[in-house]
Amino acid sequence: MLEHLDALLLARLQFAFTIAFHIVLPAFTIGLASYLFVLNTLWLITKRQVYEELFDFWKTIFAVAFAMGVVSGIVMSYQFGTNWSRFADKAGPVIGPLMGYEVLTAFFLEAGFLGVMLFGLKRVGHGLHLFATGMVAVGTLLSATWIIAANSWMQTPQGFGTNAAGQFVPLDWWAIIFNPSFPYRLVHMVLAAYLTTALVVGACGAWHLLKGTALRRSATMFTMAMGMVAVVAPLQIVAGDFHGLNTLEHQPAKIMAMEGHFESHPEGRAPLILFGLPDQQNKRVDYAISIPGLSNLILTHSWTKPLAGLDTIPDELEPPVVVIFWSFRVMVALGMAMLLLGLWSAVTWWRGRLTTDRWLHRAAVAMGPAGFLAVLAGWITTEVGRQPYTVYGHLLTADSLSPVAAPAVAASLTAFVVVYFFVFGAGIFYILRLMARMPAEAEEAELDKGPVRTAGITPGPAQGNPQGGSHGH
Amino acid sequence: MGIDLAFIWAFLIAFAVLAYVVMDGFDLGIGILFPFFREKRDRDTMMNTVAPVWDGNETWLVLGGGGLMAVFPLAYAVVLPALYIPLTAMLLGLIFRGVAFEFRWRTERWLPVWDWGFSIGSTVAAFSQGIALGALIEGIQVADRAYAGGWWNWLTPFSVATGVSLVIGYGLLGATWLVFKTTDDLADRARHIARRATYLTLLGMGVFSLWTPLIGPHYLGRWLSFPAVIFSILVPLLVLVCVAVIISGLNSQKDLHPFLASLGLFALGFAGIGISFYPYIVPPSLTIAEAAAPHASLAFLLVGALVLIPIILAYTAYAYWVFRGKVRPEDGYH
């Protein structure tokens, strides 16, 4: 029994580790693919060289991040079977086809057109190249849609029955895909991806503005990114609030843990605990700093409606409170910081000082990784908050595990940790170095001539390779 | 009705796996052949022949794996734990060789690291896939809807032999791909390697065919039953035809023929394995019908697959067409 528990814990650690490394990459590439499409479109419409240069600059970074996202994603698609085979057997009939559609509609689309986007401009011309960039961006969004549908079904499952073998049998695909938490989670995640990318692009632009390199490009990307933050950060907070209310309805235990509400408040006036040290064993929050009644107001939009606490949940079905309590606060704090950055940028822009306010630039650099941290904190909140289930209310995590021996899981976990830190550490280093190196030469020429109307967009004929006959005939 | 869909799906999954084997086979082969080409210039060119398409090639592996979970969840749940160690090794290998496509252009000092990562990663991935195949043929024990064997059951002389054979086979695909896509000295050396790899692959297929009936006598029964027996007679002949086409193509500078004929070798070998397995999906424990997902799962994904797979094949073909022609050292994409 003890050995079984060990394997369970190790398998959970392995999933948490590999998904945490993976999720930040799509969060970045979803946003960056859309940004590249915008840059490519602006370049073709305005014919301004700065957009072409920015496209080329971010394209290379996208390629590195995308390659890491692909290989870490393949690991995920096999881990359901290696470590979680009982889950795969039972839930495969429902979430398997959703992931199948992700492969068919999204992965092939991204992969098929990525090569053309990265290497094919001279061969296909500008129109088809823009189309390829668009297809890559659409692919990333479709991918997010399907995988969020699968994940949301695990959180708020519906539309299924059970057969004699204990498998979940799909009864209504519409209900399965559009399960109660899906629309909220999808919006929250896509906005998070856009925010994450905007913060990275903004930090990169701010860095170069501070250093005084390539000012035109730095200013352009910084302005675009901060505009995005100013618009999306408030939207994201609204979306997050709706998502939270949806969770309260369908997974109340998760909200109780996020709020640190060990006790029920039958007469309402549940306090909003800003900080404190939750103690799940003794069911209390030590050193709590709280605002009376505010949690009630946020969650029920009323001071006096009753609000249940974890005392209504059997102990063995409670999620781990400490983790969720903190991860939720980290996410919210980062979200508030993003909102402030967006407001500050808007005010500075209004005063015409967006590209010269050095304190704003320093703040933007500091906030560069904030999106990644918020994404991780948010996913920890929602996934740990689903515990002790894999399929909420229907399949316990402990019943999802493969019949695996702890040493096998420990060995593979060690291998993944070593390889991921080595490989993705190198990848992050290369991405940072690519961001730090912005060639300045073309910049000067452009400043001299003003906006270049023709350079770079000469529609090269779709290159019918003169040696095209070399197909071995 | 449900049974019919299961067989259609067995065919589609087999198709995805074959598509993976031949497509990622040649780009894994490029990595396997890296040690034979020491010059950076050659390696750049070799990498550039597959850089625009490798990601799409590898997606078929995700379709094979993800599709298996969707339509044969029980097979997925049994096979993956049984092959825990080789599959983990494969995933780690694929990580190294996948990132190498981008990383090796981003550094000079660490170029050897990513060159080795590409080469060893490709070889480990290929070897692991061969081991997985061998272990599947030898059979996987199932009890109570779960894998019931040990963690090292996959490691046998037979599975090691299939692992080595697949590395050689992918090497052949890589070499004939290079003959097709490169020029001059690089292509000449690829021809030389392709010739040797052809004979070694033929040897591997021969050993495999003689060894398999010793592993499981029922396989021999399958081969000699009607109508499979027609195929059993035809396959060796067609294999020899493919070998002849490869060798004559290499000798007469018909650069596409060896690649197509080596794809043919893989298709023949794959069909032979398919016939041996039928009607099992996990021999000798689970038949296709037993492992199939509920009808609603099969039908829902089949609609998408029948519409989308032709579209995927069309734009994949387009991507190959865009990057057609010989790749020369001077016109690198990076």
Interface residues (C-beta under 8 A of the other chain):
Chain A: A63 V64 F66 A67 M68 V70 V71 S72 G73 I74 V75 S77 Y78 F80 G81 T82 S85 R86 A88 D89 K90 A91 G92 P93 V94 G96 P97 M99 G100 Y101 E102 V103 L104 T105 F107 F108 L109 E110 A111 G112 F113 L114 G115 V116 L118 F119 G120 R123 V124 N163 A165 Q167 V169 P170 L171 W173 S402 P403 V404 A405 A408 S412 A415 F416 V419 V423 A426 G427 Y430 R433 L434 N465 Q467 G468 S470 H471 G472 H473
Chain B: A51 P52 V53 D55 G56 E58 T59 L61 V62 L63 G65 G66 G67 M69 A70 V71 P73 L74 Y76 A77 V78 V79 L80 P81 Y84 I85 L87 T88 L91 L92 L94 I95 F96 G98 V99 F101 E102 F103 R106 T107 W110 G117 R145 A146 Y147 A148 W151 F180 G249 Q253 K254 D255 L256 H257 F259 A293 P294 A296 S297 F300 L301 G304 A305 L308 I309 I312 Y315 T316 Y318 A319 V322 F323 R324 G325 K326 Y333
